[in-house]
Amino acid sequence: MAADPQSTAEATPASAGRYVGIDLGVSCVVASSPVDAPHAVTVNTNDVSGRSTPAAVSYDGKLRHVGMNAEGRLMSAPKQTLSHLPLVLKKSEACDQRAQRYQLLFPRLEDGKLGPVTFDGDTFEVKPCGPLSALISTLTEYATTGGAKMEQLCVAVHDFLSDEEVAVVRDAIDLTGLLPFTSVLRHSDAVAAAFAQSNGSKLLPEGTDERLVAFVDIGSAHGTVSVVRFRRQPAEEGSQPKEGIPEPASAEFVFRCSEEKLGVQSLVEALLLEAKSRIEQKHKCTVKLQTKSGVRLANETVHGLKQLSMLPDAELGLEAFLPEGPEGPEIDISVPVTRATLETAAADMLKRLGEVLAQAVAAAGEMGVEGVELVGGGCRVPAIQALVKEKFGESVPLRFGLDGASCVATGAAAWAAGYKVTPALSLDNKSVPDDELATIRKQETKIASVHKVEVARLEKRNALESYVYQVRGWISSKDGSLLNPDVVSPFLDKMVLWFEDADMADEPTSLEVYTEKMQETEDFVKKEGVAYFEKQAKDREEQEKALAKAAEEERERRKELGMDFDKDERAMKKEDRIRLAAKNKDEGNDMFKAQKFDDAIRRYKKAIEHVSRPEIVSNLTPSEVEETTKIKVSCHLNSAQCFIKAADTAGQEGGKNASEPFYKKAKTSCDDVLELDEKNLKAIFRRSLCWEKLGELESAMKDIKKGLGVAPEDGDLKRSQERLEKLLKRQKEGQKKVFSKMFG
């Protein structure tokens, strides 16, 4: 399915500079804005089209995986996968506690090094700044694809990091070569910058000299409560204001407290220990959290916590979890939990949060805050919202004006673009001497070089294998007889045998050999199939003429309908944005009915963009919020259905692997709907379907149960439940057979 060229990073002209912000957390997010429109900050997606990238690096032969690819090896190669990198920057008691809390399985040494890891046949230990530099380098690439130049980089780090840990981040940035134009902020500073950017000129409107705003950010690894006073700030003498950036403002922290034990991980840990206790009591076994089974239980607990943020109860369930008793059979576990369970288990954390909130209220003084901005996934938990409301008072509004998942990255990018409401951290201190950093730089350069060559080698091998199967497909086509199959087919059979020998060889087959084989194969096929390729060229020429004619007709049609009129980058009234969004949505519906799913998705995407712009979101009346939410829900829902239709088509043509990316995109669209309307049955049902098609039957069943909690008598949900129960039973029986063969 073609992408919308106006929405991809590749559409950025190669000469365009970008301001880039990175949220360097347990999960990292990247945002950026073009130099010619610094206020237009967008979130950049990673190599699997996701917005969040795990802070992980994994070593695999001659490959070094970063981000999503690295996280995928956590269970298969736990000691080679360095995860949660920003939490293990220095050997300390705090880092040891984090390793325990996050169940980190890779070794950490007394001198602060990580490992040992094995790469390209060598086994060695690494300083954290080494793999961290690979992570930062990869993250910046998400914002600078298509040849875009990075004008300024701002990296936001956890508030609780010590000066020594910030020095490690500084050295990691130095290793990337980006230090001369990079600044580092605390997360809370980035949140303040994000608030300033989202408000624009309305941050301090005429007649308003200052504002007092509270922020409660309950993120994955930390909880931060702050009270910020925004004030006008005179421009520096001789400085020229940037177009689109309002007059300078400053952010003074009247109160700021950030603690690791106030983060979402504390809620997960409390619920995890409760589940562990129940499992051990019921099954007379011992659950060790620092093992793969413990990590599985922790991951399931995270899913359970998300469910409890939306529903009053949830169920933690895992199949073939561990043996019951010392030598018992593999058991399946099911632990029902409720919001009351969570609140009881996390009582200490909630008590401490209440104390910090009370301190923030006191620091605000008699003037009080105008409102509380809730940020981070933890703020979705009803108990936390109730606690904030209790401490600040019923008259103080709770606001969700900042996107909790991306506001830190957005704030960092905004700071880089000119919203410098707070000063950056000092980067004068280093974590290692210059000579040691030079050694690390040399090692990182070597690793990157070996990885690059290995990626090229594997790509050439895969290209050759794909070409062999492609030619076989041509032979099976209607014009296959023109390829001289009596000669070409035996040649391809020999190539398959060569592949088998190459894969089994003691030494990996080199890039040069694969390149020579590729050339040899292409030359042979072209020589023997001259008639076939001549006919293909003639057919392509005719198709191109037909496509050119159709494209011209389509341009005329769009021109007549006014579909190419787009004022996205112009100053527009919010009413016009909403009107255009509704128009785009209706156009998308027409495209959908006509089975033009690519065009439909583009129109839905434009509709969402119109009503998601920061200057629009921050200035909506309650009725407009309701109207724009309906537009977003409808567009995300319909986009999901388009992707599902595309997945069906791709699956028929190319099998499961071809359809999988579309089901993932459909699931993401459903996630977006449920962020806006947690009880939307269509989104729940369609996401369950996506989970099922992706092979995640347990997740599919959870969504079905969630849907039945909303509509117990829904026939489609009941039928899906019956089908999934059968599939899960069949899957479980298959697993038992495998285990019996392994251990029988």
C-alpha positions in Angstrom: 0.0 0.0 0.0 1.4 3.3 -1.0 2.3 5.8 1.8 1.0 9.3 1.8 4.0 11.3 0.4 3.0 14.4 2.4 3.3 12.5 5.7 6.6 10.7 5.4 10.0 11.9 6.4 11.2 11.1 2.9 9.2 14.0 1.6 11.5 16.4 3.4 13.9 18.1 0.9 17.4 16.9 1.3 18.6 20.5 2.0 16.0 21.1 4.7 17.4 21.3 8.2 15.6 19.9 11.2 15.4 20.6 15.0 15.4 17.2 16.7 14.4 16.2 20.2 14.9 12.8 21.8 13.2 11.4 24.9 16.0 9.2 26.2 14.0 7.0 28.6 13.3 3.3 29.0 11.3 3.6 25.8 12.6 6.4 23.5 10.6 8.8 21.3 11.9 11.1 18.6 10.3 14.4 17.4 11.4 17.1 15.1 10.4 20.2 13.2 11.8 21.8 10.0 13.9 24.9 10.2 11.4 26.9 8.1 8.5 25.9 10.4 10.0 25.4 13.9 6.6 25.4 15.6 5.4 22.5 13.5 6.8 19.6 15.7 5.9 16.1 14.6 6.7 12.7 16.1 9.0 10.5 14.0 8.4 6.8 13.6 11.0 4.1 13.9 11.9 1.3 11.4 8.7 -0.6 12.2 6.5 2.5 12.0 6.2 2.7 15.8 6.6 5.9 17.8 8.3 4.2 20.8 11.7 2.6 20.6 13.1 0.4 23.4 16.4 1.6 24.9 18.1 -1.7 24.0 21.2 -3.0 22.1 21.8 -6.6 21.4 24.9 -8.4 20.0 24.3 -11.3 17.5 27.3 -12.7 15.7 28.4 -9.9 13.4 25.2 -8.0 13.9 24.4 -5.3 16.5 20.7 -4.9 16.8 19.2 -1.6 18.2 15.8 -0.7 19.5 12.9 -3.0 18.4 15.1 -5.6 16.9 17.2 -5.8 20.1 14.1 -6.1 22.3 13.0 -9.1 20.2 16.1 -11.0 21.5 15.4 -10.4 25.2 14.1 -13.9 25.8 16.3 -15.7 23.3 19.6 -14.0 24.1 19.1 -12.2 27.5 22.9 -12.0 28.3 23.7 -10.5 24.9 20.9 -7.9 25.1 21.5 -4.7 27.0 18.1 -3.3 27.8 17.0 -0.2 29.8 20.3 1.5 29.0 19.5 4.9 30.6 19.1 3.1 33.9 22.4 1.3 34.0 24.9 4.1 33.2 27.0 3.8 36.3 27.7 1.2 39.0 25.8 2.4 42.0 23.4 1.1 44.6 20.6 2.9 42.7 21.5 1.1 39.4 21.6 -2.3 41.3 18.1 -1.6 42.6 16.9 -0.7 39.1 18.4 -4.0 37.7 16.4 -5.8 40.4 13.2 -3.9 39.8 13.3 -4.3 36.0 14.5 -7.9 36.1 17.6 -7.2 34.0 19.2 -10.5 32.9 22.5 -9.2 31.5 25.7 -9.1 33.6 26.8 -5.8 35.2 30.3 -5.5 36.6 31.8 -3.7 39.6 33.6 -1.2 37.4 30.4 -0.1 35.7 30.9 -2.1 32.5 28.2 -4.3 31.0 28.6 -7.8 29.7 30.7 -9.6 28.7 29.1 -9.7 25.2 30.2 -11.6 22.2 30.6 -9.9 18.8 32.4 -11.1 15.6 34.0 -13.9 17.6 35.4 -11.7 20.3 34.1 -11.5 23.9 34.5 -8.3 25.7 32.9 -5.9 28.3 31.5 -2.5 27.2 31.3 0.8 28.9 27.6 2.0 28.8 28.4 5.0 26.7 29.4 2.7 23.8 26.0 1.0 23.2 24.2 4.1 24.3 25.9 6.0 21.4 24.6 3.4 19.0 21.1 3.9 20.4 21.3 7.7 20.1 22.7 7.5 16.6 19.9 5.2 15.5 17.3 7.5 17.0 18.5 10.6 15.2 18.3 8.7 11.9 14.5 8.5 12.4 14.3 12.2 12.1 16.9 12.8 9.4 15.9 10.3 6.7 15.8 11.4 3.1 19.0 13.5 3.5 17.6 16.0 6.0 20.3 17.8 7.9 20.1 18.1 11.7 20.3 21.7 12.7 20.1 21.2 16.5 19.7 18.2 18.8 18.2 18.2 22.3 18.2 15.1 24.4 15.9 14.8 27.4 17.0 12.5 30.3 15.4 11.4 33.5 15.3 14.0 36.3 16.7 11.5 38.7 20.0 10.9 36.9 23.1 12.0 38.8 25.7 14.3 37.4 27.9 11.3 36.8 25.2 9.6 34.8 24.6 12.7 32.7 28.3 12.7 32.0 27.9 9.2 30.5 25.1 10.5 28.2 27.4 13.4 27.3 30.2 10.9 26.3 27.7 8.8 24.3 26.7 11.9 22.3 30.4 12.7 21.8 30.9 9.2 20.3 28.2 9.9 17.7 29.9 13.1 16.6 26.9 15.2 17.5 28.2 16.9 20.6 28.9 20.4 19.1 25.2 21.0 18.3 23.6 19.0 21.1 22.0 20.1 24.4 20.7 18.0 27.3 17.6 18.7 29.4 15.8 17.1 32.3 12.5 15.5 31.4 10.6 18.1 33.5 12.3 20.9 31.5 11.2 19.3 28.3 7.6 19.0 29.6 7.6 22.7 30.3 8.9 23.5 26.8 6.2 21.2 25.3 3.6 23.2 27.2 5.0 26.4 26.0 5.1 25.1 22.4 1.5 23.8 22.5 0.2 27.1 23.8 2.1 29.2 21.3 1.3 32.9 21.5 -1.5 32.1 24.1 1.1 31.0 26.7 1.2 34.6 27.9 -1.5 36.5 26.0 -1.7 40.3 26.2 -2.3 41.5 29.7 -1.0 38.3 31.3 2.5 38.5 32.7 2.8 35.1 34.4 1.0 31.8 34.8 1.3 29.1 37.5 0.8 25.6 36.2 1.3 22.2 37.9 2.5 19.1 36.1 2.1 15.5 37.3 4.2 13.2 35.1 3.9 9.5 36.1 6.1 7.9 33.5 7.5 4.4 33.3 10.7 4.8 35.3 9.8 7.9 37.4 7.1 10.1 38.8 7.7 13.9 38.7 5.5 16.6 40.3 6.3 20.2 39.6 4.8 23.7 39.8 6.1 26.0 37.1 5.8 29.8 36.8 5.8 31.0 33.2 6.9 34.6 32.8 7.8 37.0 30.0 11.4 37.2 29.3 13.1 40.1 27.4 14.9 39.0 24.2 18.6 39.0 24.2 20.2 42.1 22.7 20.8 41.7 19.0 18.9 38.4 18.7 16.5 37.8 15.9 13.2 36.1 16.7 12.5 32.9 14.7 9.5 32.9 12.5 6.6 31.1 14.2 8.2 31.3 17.6 6.4 33.7 20.0 8.3 36.2 22.2 10.7 34.6 24.7 9.3 33.2 28.0 10.9 31.7 31.0 9.8 28.8 33.2 10.7 28.9 36.8 10.2 25.8 38.9 8.5 26.8 42.1 8.5 23.2 43.1 10.0 20.0 41.5 10.3 16.5 42.9 11.2 13.5 40.9 11.5 10.0 42.4 11.9 6.6 40.8 9.5 5.0 43.2 6.7 7.2 42.0 6.8 5.8 38.5 4.6 3.2 36.7 7.2 0.5 37.4 6.3 0.8 41.1 2.7 0.0 40.3 3.9 -2.9 38.1 6.2 -4.2 40.8 3.4 -4.0 43.5 1.0 -5.9 41.3 3.7 -8.4 40.2 4.6 -9.3 43.8 0.9 -9.8 44.6 0.6 -12.1 41.6 3.8 -14.0 42.6 2.5 -14.5 46.1 -0.9 -15.9 44.9 0.7 -18.2 42.4 3.2 -19.6 45.0 0.4 -20.2 47.5 -2.0 -21.9 45.0 0.5 -24.1 43.2 3.1 -24.8 45.9 5.9 -23.6 43.7 8.6 -20.9 43.7 8.5 -18.0 41.2 11.9 -16.5 40.5 11.5 -13.0 39.0 15.1 -12.9 37.7 14.4 -15.6 35.2 12.6 -15.9 31.8 9.4 -17.1 33.4 9.6 -14.1 35.8 10.0 -11.7 32.9 7.0 -13.3 31.2 5.0 -12.7 34.3 6.2 -9.1 34.5 5.2 -8.5 30.9 1.7 -9.9 31.6 1.5 -7.7 34.7 2.1 -4.6 32.5 -0.8 -5.7 30.3 -2.9 -6.2 33.4 -2.1 -2.7 34.7 -3.2 -1.2 31.3 -6.5 -3.1 31.6 -7.1 -1.8 35.1 -6.6 1.8 33.8 -9.7 1.2 31.6 -11.7 -1.5 33.4 -12.5 -2.3 37.0 -10.9 -5.8 36.8 -8.5 -7.8 34.7 -6.9 -11.2 34.6 -3.2 -12.2 34.4 -3.0 -15.4 32.5 0.0 -17.4 31.1 0.1 -20.9 29.7 2.8 -23.5 30.5 4.3 -21.0 33.1 6.4 -23.3 35.2 6.3 -26.7 37.0 3.8 -27.1 39.9 5.7 -28.3 42.9 9.4 -29.5 42.7 8.8 -31.9 39.8 5.2 -31.3 38.8 3.8 -30.8 35.3 3.8 -27.4 33.5 0.9 -25.3 34.8 -1.2 -22.6 33.4 -1.8 -19.6 35.7 -4.8 -17.3 36.0 -4.7 -14.4 38.5 -7.8 -12.2 38.7 -7.0 -8.7 39.9 -9.1 -5.6 40.5 -8.4 -1.9 41.0 -8.8 -2.4 44.7 -6.1 -5.1 44.5 -3.8 -2.6 42.8 -4.5 0.2 45.3 -3.9 -2.1 48.3 -0.6 -3.5 46.8 0.6 -0.1 45.8 -0.4 1.7 49.0 3.1 2.8 49.9 3.6 4.4 46.5 0.3 6.1 46.5 0.9 7.4 50.1 4.3 8.9 49.0 2.7 10.5 45.9 0.1 12.1 48.1 2.8 13.6 50.3 4.6 15.0 47.3 1.4 16.4 45.8 0.7 18.1 49.2 4.2 19.7 49.1 3.5 21.0 45.6 0.2 22.6 46.7 1.9 24.3 49.6 4.7 25.6 47.3 2.1 27.1 45.0 0.9 29.3 47.9 -2.3 31.2 48.3 -2.3 32.0 44.6 -2.7 28.4 43.7 -2.2 26.8 40.3 -4.6 27.5 37.4 -4.7 23.8 36.5 -2.8 20.4 36.6 -1.4 18.9 33.4 -1.4 15.1 33.7 1.4 13.5 31.7 2.5 9.9 31.4 0.8 6.5 31.3 0.5 6.3 35.0 -1.9 9.3 35.1 -4.5 7.0 33.4 -4.8 5.1 36.6 -8.1 6.2 38.3 -6.5 6.1 41.8 -3.8 8.5 40.8 -6.3 10.9 39.2 -8.4 10.8 42.3 -5.4 11.5 44.5 -4.4 14.5 42.4 -7.9 15.8 42.5 -8.0 15.4 46.3 -4.8 17.2 47.0 -5.3 20.2 44.5 -9.0 20.5 45.1 -12.1 20.1 43.1 -12.0 23.6 41.7 -8.6 23.0 40.0 -9.1 21.4 36.6 -7.2 18.3 35.5 -6.0 18.6 31.9 -4.7 16.2 29.4 -3.5 18.8 26.9 -0.1 17.1 26.4 0.3 13.8 24.7 1.8 11.6 27.5 3.7 9.3 25.2 5.4 12.0 23.1 5.4 15.3 25.0 9.0 14.9 26.4 10.3 14.4 22.8 8.1 17.2 21.5 9.4 19.5 24.3 13.0 18.6 23.5 12.5 19.3 19.8 10.6 22.6 20.7 13.5 23.6 23.0 16.0 22.9 20.1 13.8 25.0 17.8 13.8 28.0 20.1 11.4 27.4 23.0 14.2 27.7 25.5 12.1 28.3 28.6 14.8 26.7 30.9 18.6 26.5 30.6 20.2 23.2 29.4 22.4 21.1 31.7 26.1 21.5 31.7 28.1 19.1 29.6 31.5 20.0 30.9 32.0 16.8 32.9 33.1 13.5 31.2 32.6 10.0 32.5 35.9 8.6 31.1 39.3 10.2 30.3 40.0 11.3 26.7 42.3 8.4 26.0 39.7 5.8 27.1 37.0 7.5 25.2 39.2 7.3 22.1 39.6 3.6 22.6 35.8 3.2 22.9 35.3 5.3 19.8 37.7 3.0 17.9 35.8 -0.1 19.1 32.4 1.5 18.2 33.7 2.3 14.8 34.8 -1.3 14.3 31.5 -2.7 15.5 29.6 -0.4 13.2 31.8 -1.3 10.2 31.5 -5.1 10.8 27.7 -4.7 11.3 27.4 -2.7 8.0 29.3 -5.3 6.0 27.3 -8.2 7.5 24.0 -6.4 6.8 25.1 -6.0 3.2 26.2 -9.6 3.0 22.9 -10.9 4.3 20.9 -8.5 2.1 22.8 -9.8 -1.0 22.2 -13.4 0.0 18.5 -12.8 0.5 18.3 -10.9 -2.8 19.9 -13.9 -4.6 17.5 -16.3 -2.9 14.5 -14.1 -3.7 15.6 -13.8 -7.3 15.8 -17.6 -7.7 12.2 -18.0 -6.4 11.1 -15.0 -8.5 12.3 -16.7 -11.6 10.5 -19.9 -10.7 7.4 -17.8 -10.3 8.0 -16.4 -13.8 8.3 -19.9 -15.2 4.9 -20.8 -13.7 3.3 -17.7 -15.2 1.3 -17.6 -18.5 4.5 -16.5 -20.4 6.8 -18.9 -18.6 7.4 -21.0 -21.7 9.4 -18.0 -23.2 12.0 -18.4 -20.4 13.2 -21.7 -21.8 12.3 -23.7 -18.7 14.0 -26.9 -19.8 17.3 -25.1 -19.4 16.6 -22.5 -16.7 14.8 -24.9 -14.2 17.8 -27.3 -13.8 20.1 -24.2 -13.4 17.8 -23.0 -10.6 17.9 -26.5 -8.9 21.7 -26.3 -8.9 21.5 -22.8 -7.3 19.3 -24.2 -4.5 21.8 -26.9 -3.8 24.6 -24.3 -3.8 22.6 -22.3 -1.2 22.4 -25.3 1.1 26.1 -25.8 0.8 26.8 -22.1 1.4 24.7 -22.0 4.5 26.3 -25.1 5.9 29.9 -24.0 5.2 32.3 -23.6 8.2 33.1 -20.0 7.0 30.3 -17.6 6.1 30.0 -17.1 2.4 31.3 -13.6 1.6 29.5 -10.6 0.1 31.8 -10.9 -2.9 30.8 -14.5 -3.6 27.1 -13.7 -3.3 27.5 -10.7 -5.6 29.3 -12.9 -8.2 26.6 -15.6 -8.0 23.8 -12.9 -8.3 25.5 -11.6 -11.5 26.0 -15.1 -12.8 22.4 -16.0 -12.2 20.9 -12.8 -13.7 23.1 -13.1 -16.8 22.1 -16.7 -17.4 18.4 -16.1 -17.0 18.5 -13.0 -19.2 20.4 -14.9 -21.9 18.1 -17.9 -21.9 14.9 -15.9 -21.6 15.4 -13.1 -24.1 11.9 -13.6 -25.6 10.3 -13.4 -22.1 12.0 -10.2 -21.2 11.2 -8.6 -24.5 7.5 -9.4 -24.0 7.6 -8.1 -20.5 9.2 -4.8 -21.7 6.4 -4.4 -24.3 3.7 -5.2 -21.7 5.2 -2.6 -19.3 5.3 0.1 -21.9 1.6 -0.5 -22.6 0.8 -0.5 -18.9 2.7 2.8 -18.4 0.7 4.4 -21.1 -2.5 3.2 -19.6 -1.4 4.4 -16.1 -0.4 7.8 -17.5 -3.8 8.2 -19.0 -5.5 7.1 -15.8 -3.3 9.4 -13.7 -4.2 12.4 -16.0 -7.9 11.5 -15.6 -7.5 11.3 -11.8 -5.7 14.7 -11.7 -8.6 16.3 -13.6 -11.1 14.6 -11.3 -9.3 15.8 -8.2 -9.0 19.3 -9.7 -12.7 19.4 -10.3 -13.5 18.3 -6.8 -11.0 20.7 -5.2 -9.2 17.7 -3.5 -5.7 19.1 -3.9 -6.5 22.3 -2.0 -4.7 22.0 1.3 -3.8 24.8 3.7 -2.1 22.7 6.3 1.0 25.0 6.7 -1.0 28.2 6.6 -2.5 30.1 9.5 -6.1 29.0 9.7 -9.0 29.5 12.0 -9.9 26.4 14.1 -13.3 26.4 12.5 -11.8 26.0 9.1 -9.6 23.2 10.3 -12.6 21.4 11.7 -14.5 22.0 8.5 -11.7 20.6 6.4 -11.3 17.6 8.6 -15.0 16.7 8.2 -14.6 17.2 4.5 -11.6 14.9 4.3 -13.4 12.3 6.4 -16.3 12.3 4.0 -14.0 12.0 1.0 -12.3 9.1 2.7 -15.6 7.4 3.2 -16.3 7.8 -0.6 -12.9 6.4 -1.4 -13.6 3.4 0.9 -16.9 2.7 -0.7 -15.1 2.7 -4.1 -12.6 0.2 -2.8 -9.7 2.8 -3.1 -8.2 2.1 0.2 -4.9 3.9 -0.3 -6.8 7.1 -1.1 -9.2 6.6 1.8 -6.3 6.3 4.3 -4.7 9.5 3.0 -7.9 11.4 3.4 -8.5 10.0 6.9 -4.9 10.9 7.8 -5.3 14.4 6.6 -8.6 14.8 8.6 -6.8 13.6 11.8 -3.9 16.0 11.1 -6.2 19.0 10.8 -7.7 18.5 14.3 -4.5 17.3 16.0 -2.4 20.3 15.4 -1.2 21.8 18.8 -2.6 25.2 18.2 -6.0 23.6 17.5 -6.0 21.1 20.4 -5.1 23.7 23.0 -8.0 26.1 22.0 -11.1 23.9 21.6 -14.4 24.5 23.4 -16.1 21.5 25.0 -18.4 21.1 22.1 -15.5 21.3 19.6 -13.6 18.7 21.6 -16.5 16.4 21.3 -16.8 17.1 17.5 -13.1 16.6 16.8 -13.0 13.5 18.9 -15.8 12.0 16.8 -13.9 12.8 13.7 -10.7 11.2 15.0 -12.5 8.1 16.2 -14.3 7.7 12.9 -11.1 8.2 10.8 -9.0 5.8 13.0 -11.7 3.2 12.8 -12.1 3.4 9.1 -8.3 3.4 8.6 -8.2 0.2 10.6 -10.8 -1.4 8.3 -8.8 -0.2 5.2 -5.7 -1.8 6.6 -7.6 -5.1 7.3 -8.9 -5.1 3.7 -5.4 -4.5 2.4 -4.1 -7.3 4.7 -6.7 -9.7 3.2 -5.6 -8.8 -0.3 -1.9 -9.0 0.5 -2.4 -12.4 2.3 -4.0 -13.9 -0.8 -1.2 -12.8 -3.0 1.9 -13.2 -0.7 0.8 -15.2 2.3 1.0 -14.5 6.0 4.2 -12.5 5.9 2.8 -10.1 3.3 -0.4 -9.5 5.3 1.3 -9.0 8.8 2.4 -5.4 8.3 -1.1 -4.3 7.5 -2.6 -6.1 10.5 0.0 -4.3 12.7 -1.1 -0.9 11.2 -4.7 -1.8 11.7 -4.0 -2.7 15.3 -2.3 0.7 15.8 -5.3 2.5 14.4 -7.6 0.5 16.8 -5.2 1.5 19.7 -5.7 5.1 18.7 -9.4 4.7 18.8 -9.3 3.1 22.3 -7.1 6.0 23.6 -10.0 8.3 22.7 -12.9 5.9 23.5 -11.9 3.0 25.7 -15.3 1.2 25.3 -15.6 1.5 21.5 -16.8 -2.0 20.5 -15.8 -1.8 16.8 -12.2 -0.9 17.8 -12.1 -3.7 20.4 -13.5 -6.2 17.9 -11.2 -5.2 15.1 -8.1 -5.2 17.4 -9.0 -8.7 18.6 -9.1 -9.7 14.9 -5.7 -8.2 14.3 -4.2 -10.0 17.4 -5.7 -13.3 16.1 -4.2 -12.8 12.6 -0.8 -11.9 14.2 -0.9 -15.1 16.2 -1.4 -13.5 19.6 -4.4 -15.5 20.6 -4.3 -14.6 24.3 -4.3 -10.9 23.5 -7.2 -11.5 21.1 -9.2 -13.3 23.8 -8.5 -10.4 26.3 -10.0 -7.9 23.9 -13.0 -10.1 23.3 -13.6 -10.4 27.1 -13.2 -6.6 27.4 -15.8 -6.2 24.7 -18.2 -8.6 26.4 -17.7 -6.6 29.6 -19.2 -3.6 27.6 -21.8 -5.6 25.6 -22.4 -9.0 27.2 -25.0 -10.1 24.6 -23.1 -9.1 21.5 -23.4 -12.0 19.0 -20.2 -11.2 17.1 -18.2 -11.1 20.3 -19.7 -14.4 21.6 -18.9 -16.1 18.3 -15.3 -14.8 18.3 -15.0 -16.0 21.9 -16.0 -19.5 21.0 -13.7 -19.6 18.0 -10.7 -18.3 20.1 -11.4 -20.8 22.9 -11.1 -23.6 20.3 -7.9 -22.1 18.8 -6.3 -21.7 22.3 -7.2 -25.2 23.2 -5.6 -26.5 20.0 -2.5 -24.3 20.6 -2.2 -25.6 24.2 -2.5 -29.2 23.0 0.2 -28.6 20.4 2.5 -27.1 23.0 2.0 -30.0 25.3 3.0 -32.4 22.5 6.1 -30.4 21.8 7.1 -30.4 25.5 6.5 -34.1 25.8 8.8 -34.8 22.9 11.4 -32.5 24.4 11.4 -33.9 27.9 9.8 -37.4 27.3 
